[in-house]
Each structure stands twice: as C-alpha cells, then as structure tokens.
C-alpha cells in the first residue's frame, strides 16, 4: 500500500503531501518532484542517461565518487539508484489497473483505452481518441506534464522503497531520483538494461536477480476488454495489438509473441537520427518548425516518430500511438524528446508558440480548434488540482523540479551564455561533420545538399514509410508516416507531413561544389519507394501528395563549437526528380 503507513522520512512526506490535495481537489494535482533541490542555488536533480544507470555511474545517487571496484560497500552503493528504480517500476506495474496512478492508467492517457482519466471528461464535439497531441504545436509541451505525472508517481514508490533500507545513502538517492532518458541520437541501439530478461539489484533483503520491468509490460487483465481494446472495428494495427498479453518490440510478422531487439537495432542504426537531430537544432530556429512535422524542414517530431516505429516494427506497441505508452521504453524515449526540447529552448529562449489550427483534436480538444500557449494541456492539472497546465505554465523544467546536465540553467543564469553553452554541447554530441574553422578571420563556406519529402498523412489509410535510396539499393533515409489518431470507425484527417534529410553521405563520391556534377549524379541515382507497415511496396504514383525535391544551400561553418553553421537561401533543383512519380513538379 503506497500511502498506507506513517513515515518520518522528509522526502516521502513531501511526496505524500502532494497527493493529500486529492481529497479536496477536483482533479489530480501534478506538481512534479521537488526533493533533492539545492535550497541555496536552486539546482535541481538531473534526469540522467539510462546508460549511466545501466553502468552504475556514481552521480545517480547525488554525488560524484571515485569508483573503487575492490570495495564491496562502495559497489553496493553504486548499485542503489538502479535498485530503487527497478523496484519502483515493478511496484507501479503491479498496482491494480483500475487505480488512476497505476501503470495501466497513466500509460493509457496517451491513447487507449479511450475513456476519461482523473475526472477529465471528453469535450463536446471532440473525437473519441486519446488525450495526446501530435502533428501540432502542443506536441512538445503536452508531454512535459505527462512525464511529470509519471515521474511523480514513480518517485513516490522510490521513496517508500528507500524507507525500507534504513540507510541514509538510499534516502539521498531517493531524494535525487528523477526518471532517466535514452539518448537514441547519440547511440541508436537499445540499451541492454531494457532488453535483458533479468537484472541484478540490491533489495532490502540482499542481492537478487529479478524480472526486468523495463523489458515489457504484462497486462493484468487478459484478454483485454474488447470495448476499449477492440479486435474488430478499429484499425488493423490496433486490432492486432489487442491480442497481445504483453508489450512487444519488433515482433516477427508470422510468429507473434517474441520481441526482436536485434532487428530494432538494425533499423535504429540506419535511421540517421543524429543527423536529423542536428539539423533540427541548427536549421529550425522557429518554434513551429522545431515542434511539428506539419511544418516544412527538420522537426523534433519526425525523428521521434522514427524511433517509435524502429522500436515497434510492423506489429509492436511502440509503433502505434494508441498503444505506445504501455511499453516501458516509451518513457525513456519521451524523456529524451523532452531533453532535446529543453536544449532547443535554451538555445532559442525567445521562441515560443504562436496560434495554429489543430486539425485533429484530442479527447478534450475539438478538431478545428486553435492551439495557443494558453490551451489547457488536459488531463493535467497543477498542484492545486484546479488550474490546468498550459504550455505557458509548463515552459520551464524548473517548475517541475528537474533538470538535464546538458542545460545547466541553475549555474548559468545569463541567457546568452547558456545558449552558447548548450550549442557547444549539441555540437559535441550530434554534429556528424564537426567542421569548425578555428579562425575568426576565415569562415569556411561549403555547398550542402538536402532532399525534402512531403506526403499526405492519410495517403495509404495506415502507417507507412517513404524510403530514399542511392543507386537503387543503398539506403539514404526513411520518412515514417504515422497517421493522426482516429476514432474507431471514423475517417482520417488529411494533413501534409514534411521531413528533410542531408545528402552529404549520398554524394560523397562527387564534388558537392560542382552543381552540374551533383545534379547529374542525383538524377541517375536518387530514387524512392513506399512501403506499408507490412512491407508491401506501393507504387509512388498511388501515394497521395508524395513530392520529393532536392535543394542546395551555401553553408558558412562556425569558428568554434559555441556556434551553429549559417545556412543561406535554398536553391531548388526540381530537374533532379521531376518526371518521376512523386517528383518535384508540384513541390511547395
């Protein structure tokens, strides 16, 4: 019983107090986790890389320590944060599924089951789908209080478990606990801690090998309720997933029930995620362009979607927005999306949401509404249980009591200095080219080539992928198209999705500064194909709204890591793809 016994532990008492508001509040209060915050500096504990947790990096329990692998006591304490995290995940996954703070209920906010959470009812004229926002300007901000709810619920379990050790080291670790992230842009493979069947931890009763709660979620009630998880009358992908007792990652199409992490790794590694993320940071300087795939150019939403599909595959839970939240890796993935968003905010602090039309809507937002920075991010309410979270209210991570090491905003308070600092971090982590002149007198210029793709989100009536090829078989990039959520039996809303990919590697055998040479090469070698989620190839002429267009731009490289390249005006080259199905004759 999470809240069933008295405690004198300050950290646990603080978290329990946050939930006492439930007795009098109209809605569930979400304030985040504020234990472990430095009272003098305001520095908040950081959400850390899951690889640090996997490898027992000492900073996970709030202080840096020189590792002495000959010390059994120190090794035990290095393991304590992982031990608390794993036990807390196990505990929350065991909470009865009708409890609003269970894994099932929190995960279900994102998609199925399509019913109210926390007394936040469906709005009149709103579609019967999940609460989550995609393909609009609220995509980055809506997921922030969602993660905070998950973090708050999980931290309560962490505190209760730490209380069982009677050890101050565990108390410190519990106070500093924040959910981890998976940096798939730096290392695009699944961490072993999410694929191992068991994990070794230190429990209050000694060292144990336990089932790994990061591997999968097992639905407590199976078969699933057919009203909320239909096997008929929904999309084919949803109907398939309703028949699985556990979450799966890239399962075999023919033999259901077994995840294939190695196959997921192959797709993740071929995706060019690092390049996409760097382009987003360096090119998308306006919030709208960064936030959503309905805007032209490189966005955060596109690589986010690619990771969903690469992990889930054709028949896995992560690939379908209505089921994705149940997979434990969803939370590692979206913590990283929030981290990348936080870094972008630090680099471009003056950029924010402008009103945009929401063509899809959610469980509480009617289609055709205008999304603004003041739109309620339902079903999430602030700590008083009465005031809804909005993008304005959720703009800063400090509000929720966490930070990221990549954004040291507690120690660097000058916005310009922080922007330069985070830019340097982005260049160190994600710049695939790493070109810096090192001279303020001479800034190197170079012609760079990219290919832009746009397509109707509903072109095939289901999830599909546009694959770009070099010379027929060599893979350049993939554009994964996840259609907007749709009510069972309803019709899809047409949107135009955009993405942009660098051709740097594709044309490395030719002189990228010689326009005629590059144009001729790409005319002869650039091609594309379209596949359904089951791998069926669809002729490009049958794909509504598909347009592929190449452009070049003069890029001025920075003098050091605290700057991004400066991109000049785009020069379109429709002659490269025109005349082919899906070519550039009507590019916009």
N, C-alpha and C positions, 0 to 999 in steps of 0.2 A: 504494500500500500504506500504509494509515493508520499502522500500528505498525512499519513495516519499516525505518526508518533512525534513526540516532542523532541526538540533539539536545542542545544545551546550554541551550535555552530553558526557564526555570523553569516557566512556565505549562503548556507542553506536557508537560514531565517529570512535573508533578503529575498531570495527567490520565492519562498513560500508566501511572503507578504505580497508579492506581485500578483499571486493568484487569489489572495483573500478578496481582492476587488470583485472577483467573480460573483460573490454573494449579492452585491448590490448593483453591479453594472448591468447594462443592457446587453453588452457584447463582450467577447473575450478580450481582455487587456493585453496588448503586446508592447512591451517597453524595451525588450532586448535584455541582455545580460550585462550587469554593471559591477560585478565582483571583480576584484583584482585591479581596478583602475587606480593609478597613482594619484593620491589626493593633492600632492604638491604640483605636479606637472600636467595632470590630466591625461597622461599617456594611458592608452587602453591596451589590454592584451590583444595580441595579433592572432588572426586566423592564419594558420601555417600550412605549408605544403604537406600533403599526405605522405610524401616520400620522407620527410623529416620524422614524422610519426612512425612510419614503417621502419626507419633505421635508428630509432631511439635517439634522435638529436636532443641534447640536454635542454635547449631553450623551451621545449614543450612544457616544462613544469615551472617556467617563470624566471629562471636564472641560467646563465651560461656556466658550464662546468667543464673543466678538463677531464676527458674521459680516461679512466684507468681501468682497462678491461681485466686487470688482475684483482679488482676489488669487488667481491660479491655484493657487498652492501650498495656500492655505487651503481652496479649493474641493475640491481633490483629497483633502485630509484629512477634510473634512466627509463625503465620499463613502465613506470607508474602511470604516465599520461595515456599511453596506449591501453593499459589495463583498464583505466577508468572509462575511456571512450568505448572500447569494445563491450564492456559490461553494460554501459548505458544504452548502447544500440540494442543489445539483446533484451534489455529490460523494456524499452519503449516498443519493441516489436512484439512483446508478449502482452502488452496492455490490450484489454478487450476491445474489439474493433468497433463497438458502439460508443466508446469513450472519445470525446472530441479531441483529446490530446494523445490518442493512440497513433501509431504509425499509419494505420489504415486511413484514419480520418484526415490527418494532416496531409498525407500523400494525395488523398482523394480530392483535396481542394483544387489541385491543378487540372483535373479532368474528371474522370468517372470516380465514384457514382455521381450522377447529375442531380444532386439534391443539396439543400442548404447546409451550411456549416456555421456553427456559432450563432444561430438565430438570424443570420443574414439571408433573407428570403430573396427569391427570384424577383427581379423588377418587372413591372408590366411591359409587355412587348419585347422583352429581352429573350434571346434564344436559349433553349434548354441545352446548354453546354456547360463546360467548367467555368471557374472564375478567372482562369489565367488569361493574360493578354499577350498576343503575338501579332506580328505584322502591323504594329502601330507604335506610337511614341512612348507608350507606357510600358513597353516590354522590359527595359532595364530596371525601371523604378518599382514596378509591381512586385517583382521577385525579391526586392530587398526586405520589406517587412515579412514576406513569406519565409525567407531564410531566417529572419529574426525570430519568428514564431517557433520554427523547428529548433533553432539554437536554444531558445529559452526553455522549451520543453525538455530537450536533451540535457541541458545543464542542470535542471532540477534532479534528474536521475544521477548525473555525475556527482552532485553534492551529496545525495543520500548514500551513494555507494562509498564515497570517500569517508563518510562518517563512520563506516564500519571498520576502518583500519586502525583507528586510534593512533594516527601517525601524522605529525604536522606536515610532512612532505606531501602527503596526499591531499591535505587541506589546501596547501598552496597550489598544487596542481589543479584542484577543482576550481579554485577561485580564478585561475588564469585560463581555464578551459574556454576555448572558442572552437567552432566547427572547422575542420580542415578543408582545403581545396585541392583539386587535382589540376596541375598546370599542363594540360594536354598540348598547348602550343610549344612548350619547351621540349617535352619528352612525350611524343604522341604514341605511347603504348600504355596498356592497362597496368597499374602498379600491382605487384604481386599480392599486396595486402588486400586487394579487392577480388583476387582470383583464387587464393588459397582456400582449401576446404576448412582448415582449422587454423587457429592462431594461438600462440603461447602467451599467456598473461600471468600476472601476479594477482591472485584473488586474496581476500582476507583470510583464506584458509590454505594459502600456499600456491605454488606454481601449478598451472593447469593448462592443458590443451583443450580449447573449447571450439564449438562450431563457430565459423566466421560469419557474423551478421552482415558484413559488407559484401558477401558473395551473392546473396539473394534475399528476397522476402517471400515467406511462405504464407499464403492466405489462410487465416484461421478457419474460415467457413468455406468449405469447398464441397460440391460445386458452388460457384458464385451465384448470388441472387440474380436470376435471369431478367428481372425487371430493370436492374441497374447495370448489369453486365450482359447484355443480350447476345445470344448466339444466332439470332435471326433479326433482320430488320435494321441492322446497323451497317457500318462499312465492313467490308470483308476482313480488313485488318483487325478491327475491333472484335468481330465475331470469332476470329482465330484466337486472340489473346484471352477471351473469356473462358477458354477451355484449358488454361494452364494453371496448375495449382501453385506454381512459384514463378517469380520473375526469371526471365531468360535473356541471355546476351548472344546475339548472332547464332541462334539455333539452326540446325540443319533443316532445310525445307521439307525433307521427306521424313526424317526421324525426329519427332518432337521430343522435348524434354531435356535436352542436353545443350548447355551453352558451349560456344566455340571461341574462347578468348583469343586464341592464336589467329583466327580469321579476322576478328575485330581489330587486332593489332596490325594486320596487313593493310587493312583499309585506312586505319588512322594514320599509318606511316606514309601512305601515298597521297594524303589529302592536301599537303601544302599548308597546314594550319598555321605554322609560324609565319609564312609569307603573308597569308591573309590577315593575320592579326597585326603584323607590322604595317601593312598597307592601311588598315583601319586607323591606326594611331597617326600615321604620317599624312594621310590624304583626307580623312574625314574629319574636318575641323569644325563642322556644324553639328549640333546635337541630332538633328533629324537624319543626317546622313550616317552618323555613327549608330543610331539606335535601331533602325528598322530596314528590312530588306525591300520594302516598297519604295525606298529612295534609291536613286542611281548611285553606283560606286560601292566601295567595300564597307560593309557594316559589321557590327558585332553579332547581329542576329544570324548571319549566314554561316560562319564557322561554328557557332553554337548549334545550329541545326545539323551541320555535317557530323559533329560529334554524336549527337543523338542517334543518327542513322548508322554511323560506323560502329557504334557500340551495340545497337539493337539488331541491325541487319534487317532482313526481309520480314522476319517473324518474331522479333524480340520486343520487349516492352518499351525500351528507351526510344524506339523509332516512332512510336505512336503517342502523340501529345496527350491523349486521353488516358494513357496507362503509364506514362514515363515516370511519374512521381513515386511509384511503388518500388522501383529499383533503387537500392541504396546508393549506387553511383550517381544517380540524379543529383543528390545533394552536394557531392564533391564537384560535379560538373558545374552546377549553378553557383556554387561559392566562387569558383574561378571566373565565371562570367561576371559576377558582382565585383570581383577583384579587378578585372580588366576594365570594367566600367568606372570603378573608383580611380584607377590610374588615369584613365582618359579625362575624368573630371578634374583631377589635379593639374593636368597639362593645359586644359582649356576651361579654366574656372568660370569664365563669364558666359559660357554657352549653356543654354537651357531650353526647356520645352516651349515651343510655340504651338498654338492651337492647330490641330489636324483632325480631319474627319476619320471616324472609326467605322469602317465598312462592315466589320464582322460582329463586333459586340462581344459580350460575355454574359454569364448568368445574371449579372446585375447592370450591364451596360447595353441598352438597346442599340442594334445596328443603325448606323447613320448618325450616331451621337458625335459631338465634338469633344475630343480629348484635350484637356488642358493640364497645366501643372497643378490645378486645384481639383481635378477629378478624383473622387474617392477611390482608393485602391482596395476595394472590397474583396474579401470579407474582413479586412484587417483594421482593427481599431487600436487607438493609442492607449497608454497606461491607465487613463481614467475610464476606459470601457465605454465611452460615449462619443469621442471625437474620432472620425475616420482618418486613417493615414492617407495622405496625399503625396504626390511627388515632391511638392514644396517641403512638406514636413519630413519626408524621408530622404532629403537631398544629401545629407552628410552621414557618414558611418558613425561619427562620434555620438550621434543621437541614440544609437542602439548599443553603444558600449564596446565596440570592437574596432580593430584597425587591420591594416596589412603592412608588412615590413616594407613593401615597395613604395608605400606612401607615408613617410614619417612626418605627418602633419602636426603631431604634438610637439616635436622638437624643431621643425622648420615651419615657422608661422608666416613668413613672408611668401605671398602667393607666387611671385615671380621666381624666387629661389626654389620653392617647392616644385614649380613647373619644370624648371631646368633639371632639378634632381631626378624627378620621375622620368623625364625624357631620356636622361642618361641611362636609367635603369632599363627602359624599353629598348634602347639601342644595344645595350649589353645582352639582353635576353633574347630579343626577337629579330634583330637586323640580320637577315640572311646574307647580306652582301658585306656589311661592315666597312663601307667606304667613307673615310674621313681624310680630308686633305692635310690636316695638321698645320696649315698655313692660312693666316687671316688675309694675306695678300692675294692668294690664288685659290679660288673656289672652283673645283673641278666641275665641268659640265659634261653631261652624257645624255644620249637619246635612249629613252626606255620605251619598251613596247608592252602593251597590255591588250587583253581581249575582254570585252564586256558582253554579258549574256542577259537577255531579258526574256521572260516567258510568262504565260498565263498560269496562275497558281492552280487553276482547275482544268488545265489542258487535257488531262487524262482521267479526271474524276477520281484520282487516287494519288498516293505518293509516287514520285518518280525522280529520276536523276538524268541530268544532261552531262555527258562525258565529253571532254575535249581531248583530241588525240594529235600527236605529232608524227607524221609519216605513217599513218594507218593504225599501228598497234601501240605505239609508245604513249603512255598516259601523261597528260599535262595537268588536268584538274577535273574536279567533279562539282557540279552545282546540284545540290539536293533540294528538291522542292517538296515541302511539307504543306499540303493544302490546309486552309483555315479549318478550325473545328466546325462541325456541322451537327445539328440536332438529328437524332435518329429519324430516318425517313424524309429529312429535309433536303433542300438543294444547296449546293455550294455557292459561296460568294466569290465572284471573279475579282482577282487582284492581279496586278503585274508585279512580279518579283524581279529583282536585279542582283547581279553579282559581277565582280571584276577580278581578273586573275593576271598576274605578271607572266610575261612570256620570256623572261630573262633566261631561264634554263633551256627553253624550247629552241631559242635561236642562238645558242652559244657557239655554234659552229660557223656562224656568219658574222659579218661586221655590222653590229647593230646601228652604227652611224651611217651606213650606206642604205638609204631608203629604198632604192631600186632593188638592191640585193635582198633586203629583208622582205619586201613586198612579193618578189618572185618566189622566194623560199616558202613563205606562208601560203601563197596561192596553191603551191604544189603539195604542201604538207599538212596544213591545218585542216582538221576535219572534226566532226562531232557526231555523237549518237545519243539516242534517248532510250532509256530502259524503264520498265515498270518495276514495282517493288519485287516482283517475282523473277526479274531478269529478262522478261520478254522485250525484244528490241522493237521499237515503234518507228516507222518512217518519219523523218523530220518534217515532211510536208503535212503530216497528220497531227502535228503538235501545235495547238493554237498559240499564237503570239510569240513563237520562238524566233528570236533575232540574235545573231552573233555578229559582232563588229569589232574590228581591230583599230586601235589608235596608238599614236606615239606622242610623247611629250619630252621636252628638254628638262632635265633634272639637274639642279645645282646642288652638289653634295656639301654637307656641312663641314666645318673646320674641326669640330670635336663632338663628343658624344652628347653634349647638352643641347644639340640642335637636331632637327629633322631635315631631310632634303627639302628643297623648294621645287615644286612641280609647276612647270609652265603651262601654257594653253595646250589643249589637246588638238591634235590633227587627226581627223578621222580618215580611215582608209577603207571605204566601202568596197573598193575594187577587189580586195582580197577575198571577200566572202560572197559578194553579190553573184547571182546566177546559180547559187546552190540553195537547196531547200533550207530555210532558216537563215539565209544570208542577210546582208545589211541593206538591202534596197529600201527598207522602211524603218531603219533604226531611228530611235528617238532618244 
